[in-house]
Amino acid sequence: MKSVTKKLFFLLPLLGLGSCSLDETIYSSIYTEAFYKTAADAEKGLVAVYDPLGDMGVGPALTIVSDFSADQSYPRAVVGRNTLTLFAYDANYTTQRTAGRTNESPQQIWASCYDGIEKANWIIEKVPAAVMDETRKKQIIGEAYFMRAFYHWNLAKNFGDVPVKTKPSTSEAEATIPKSAKADVYKQIYTDLDQALAAGLLSYPAVEKGRPSKEVVNALYAKAALYNEDWQKAMQKAQEVINSGKYSLMPDVRDVYRYDKEDAARVENMWAFEVAPISPGRAHQLTGLCGPPGNAGADYARTSFGSMFAYQSFFDSFDPADKRRQLLDTTYLDRSGKTVPQRSITPITTQGVLIKKYQDPNTIVGQIPNIPILRLPDMYLIAAEAEARLNGATAVAYGFVNIIRKRAGLPDLKAGLSKDAFIDAVLQERSWEFFAEGDRWYDLTRTDKFMNVIPKAVNNVYPTRTPTAKNKYFPIPLDEINANPKLEQNPAWK
């Protein structure tokens, strides 16, 4: 993050544990005995809580682990990435370093989330005794609660039942805990978000870049409740964000993703993985992955590989009048200024459509377009779905979804839809709005639609895709099972 993440690269990992096998002596506890005494200690400890978010964003496990499993985008057919697309992984895959891409695997999600949880736990445990301004102290602890909720939520949507960790580990025994039922994971997420809301976090725009505002806490609350099928809570929290008036939709949807409009885009892009063109620093691979092979696209990136494309069928699903379709393209501008059809440059990707959400044609060191995590349109579409789940396709539900369609340049959604047809329309609207943002796969799994939808998302690179019921959640990495005798593999993967 420009004000948070770029500081993280330089911090030593003194403040927590990864999720790998644990030695009997927990060395991080040695440091914490003499740490968290001052305001400076507390601030540094909080920055470390964000560090695992960077580890997930660099890969970026935040996006492509799910996106390469879904029906919008696919990778060049290389080992490691196509394993996700073809559902060929097992518990060994999630652990092993496949073609150098551990940071693009479910293993990275597991490791990073428990790393972040451990660091958040030290903040929550120790900072209350620190000698510092009491208002800032509460805010630091509130951010730690938010991040702990965020990490637990990522674990739940990827793995289902997972261990809930709410105390820092000073011994191997404290670090060895069993899984909790998903309902209990969400109960803890709610509790942590309530604590974050009570901490006096600032509202946008006073909040520092990269940190959660009070409204962002409610946004995560709304999305977690959606995944928990807690429709009333999802509606309540989404409306609280909308009615706060702190955020608004940008008039042109393309400006949300422009590398040179990041500051202006924060009025809609509420919380993101933010990066900075510094060396060394935090960057991500999406700019290079999405551009044409061989650095051919002058408007994409200085270095691009042609390794992530949208399915032609997804591109064709858009109304031609939909402004969001302009964030995809079947042509690109080459270095000589000539418009070139994407399908003409390599037989590997003849059906590939270019993704334009992460363009940065200028930066030489690092790649800087932010990766959205929570955007305001999500709140409107969560509210639309939650209202429909509760009361059917009411005028209120239509009003929420039509706000998003109006910005896209589309007419209002067809009136008179049944409850189920309306919910399907909202899910389709989510697909068009949030493609390449790590969202679609989880929409398909939380609604149990993935087994029907995914086999239709094929092309000449991936002519057959056959997910099974067990693919709803990833298997727990085998290293974690071996390291923790209380941890059981997900039943479908035994």
Secondary structure as GFF3:
##gff-version 3
##sequence-region A 1 494
A	DSSP	alpha_helix	5	8	.	.	.	ID=ss1
A	DSSP	alpha_helix	27	32	.	.	.	ID=ss2
A	DSSP	alpha_helix	39	58	.	.	.	ID=ss3
A	DSSP	alpha_helix	64	67	.	.	.	ID=ss4
A	DSSP	beta_strand	73	75	.	.	.	ID=ss5
A	DSSP	alpha_helix	81	85	.	.	.	ID=ss6
A	DSSP	three_ten_helix	102	104	.	.	.	ID=ss7
A	DSSP	alpha_helix	106	126	.	.	.	ID=ss8
A	DSSP	three_ten_helix	127	129	.	.	.	ID=ss9
A	DSSP	alpha_helix	134	159	.	.	.	ID=ss10
A	DSSP	alpha_helix	172	175	.	.	.	ID=ss11
A	DSSP	alpha_helix	182	197	.	.	.	ID=ss12
A	DSSP	alpha_helix	214	227	.	.	.	ID=ss13
A	DSSP	alpha_helix	231	244	.	.	.	ID=ss14
A	DSSP	three_ten_helix	253	256	.	.	.	ID=ss15
A	DSSP	three_ten_helix	259	261	.	.	.	ID=ss16
A	DSSP	alpha_helix	262	265	.	.	.	ID=ss17
A	DSSP	beta_strand	269	273	.	.	.	ID=ss18
A	DSSP	alpha_helix	286	290	.	.	.	ID=ss19
A	DSSP	three_ten_helix	293	295	.	.	.	ID=ss20
A	DSSP	beta_strand	308	310	.	.	.	ID=ss21
A	DSSP	alpha_helix	312	316	.	.	.	ID=ss22
A	DSSP	three_ten_helix	323	327	.	.	.	ID=ss23
A	DSSP	beta_strand	328	329	.	.	.	ID=ss24
A	DSSP	beta_strand	331	333	.	.	.	ID=ss25
A	DSSP	beta_strand	339	341	.	.	.	ID=ss26
A	DSSP	three_ten_helix	342	344	.	.	.	ID=ss27
A	DSSP	three_ten_helix	347	349	.	.	.	ID=ss28
A	DSSP	beta_strand	354	355	.	.	.	ID=ss29
A	DSSP	beta_strand	371	375	.	.	.	ID=ss30
A	DSSP	alpha_helix	376	391	.	.	.	ID=ss31
A	DSSP	alpha_helix	395	407	.	.	.	ID=ss32
A	DSSP	alpha_helix	419	434	.	.	.	ID=ss33
A	DSSP	alpha_helix	440	446	.	.	.	ID=ss34
A	DSSP	alpha_helix	450	453	.	.	.	ID=ss35
A	DSSP	three_ten_helix	454	456	.	.	.	ID=ss36
A	DSSP	three_ten_helix	469	472	.	.	.	ID=ss37
A	DSSP	alpha_helix	478	483	.	.	.	ID=ss38
A	DSSP	three_ten_helix	491	493	.	.	.	ID=ss39
###
